[in-house]
Amino acid sequence: MNEDGSEKKILNFDKIKARFASFKDEEMEDGSLTRFLEKWKRVIRITAIVLIAIAVYLGLRTLKDAMHYTETIESMIKEDIGGADASYDQFKGSIIKMTGDGVSALDTDGEIIWSHGYSMSNPKMIRGEEYGAVIDLMQDSAVIFGKDGVTGTITTSMPILGYAISDHGVLALELDSTDSDYIQFYDSTGRELDIRIKTMLSGDGFPLDLALSPSGAGLITSMVYMDQGSTQNQIICYNFDVGKNDSNRIVGTFAYGDTMFPQVEYMGRTRAVAFGDDQVNFYNMRNESNPVLLKSIAFEHEISSVIPGDEHVGVVAGSDEGSRMIYVYDDNGKEEFSRELDFDYTKAEFSGNYLLLYNSSECRIFSLSGRERFSGTITGGITKMIMTGDTSCLVFSGSALKRVRFR
């Protein structure tokens, strides 16, 4: 007993040792602790392997991205695919060739998959994910095509001034009338739909450009109109599904005064972009009944050219002295990279994960992090370049098709 009368607690070491011995015997008997520790060891090993693999991947990716090539190995695929004045574009794993005499699809060996003849004086090509179209600009005809060939032909009663296509083959044509313009819609078979927008300079304005959403339900236009004798510009968003509450199907209007926006584009399903004289605006189109200005980017110097894409856009702006900068943004308006541009190009486009700038003989290829992957010449000239890998591409040189590898 303690002096205060409480019972004294005495540690019984023999009892404690016996309990631990018992616990050890139980563990050895069912193996649960051993299995638990083995599982943890396995988790740790797997985690370590995954982390090492990620580190190696990121290291190789960084190394690959840092590689710069200046020479090529060129191999001829086909010397004469016809049509020295042809235009080309990628579409559904094939290559669309367009001339004034017809449109055709080629495989990567230059062989014809399908073809369709017509007679156009000023053919222009546009494509969506599932359908594309060739339009005779300022004339009265168009054809719509899919993966397996032409699906519809169109003859209009008025000259065609502008055009846009959805992923599902809805085609919007801006038609020129005497005192007004019309935006008329067609389905993938060329059938005229019961959707027509009348535009007037004294009203909402004449379209400078138009773009259809991937579904075909949304339309964004850049309109020039007159206000008290002054030329003004506004971006108008239409929707033919959720916009039924407005008789004109207008769901959004953005006024920009005398700043002109000559080009508008959809970027995927939830973004749109408007290119102005000295600014670029990004719009959130996720809520189709309420488009929102997401970001506006102003430039010190006038924009000389733009490079639209599904996930990225490029802007080239320069001063009167001749120095130019190229800027690349994602679909939220976040700058991916910018750099000085000292190359005279005639074509600029995104192909895969790369930005291509080229003229009739030289090209520059940039990764989307802004590193220059290739700078050099292609023998025989360049009509069209299509990236097929990180170090390879297809090159159309007049009527010839070549495979080019960088080294």
Secondary structure, 3 states (H helix, E strand, C coil): CCCCCCCCCCCCHHHHHHHHHHHHHHHHHHCHHHHHHHHHHHHHHHHHHHHHHHHHHHHHHHHHHHCCECCEEEEEEECCCCCCCCEEEEECCEEEEECCCEEEEECCCCCEEEEEECCCCCEEEEECCCCEEEEECCCCEEEEEECCEEEEEEECCCCEEEEEECCCCCEEEEEECCCCEEEEEECCCCCEEEEEEEECCCCCCEEEEEEECCCCCEEEEEEEEEECCEEEEEEEEEECCHHHHCCCCEEEEEECCCCCCCEEEEECCCEEEEECCCEEEEEECCCCCCCEEEEEEECCCCEEEEECCCCEEEEEEECCCCCEEEEEEECCCCEEEEEEECCCCCEEEEECCEEEEECCCEEEEEECCCCEEEEEECCCCCCEEEECCCCEEEEEECCEEEEEEEC
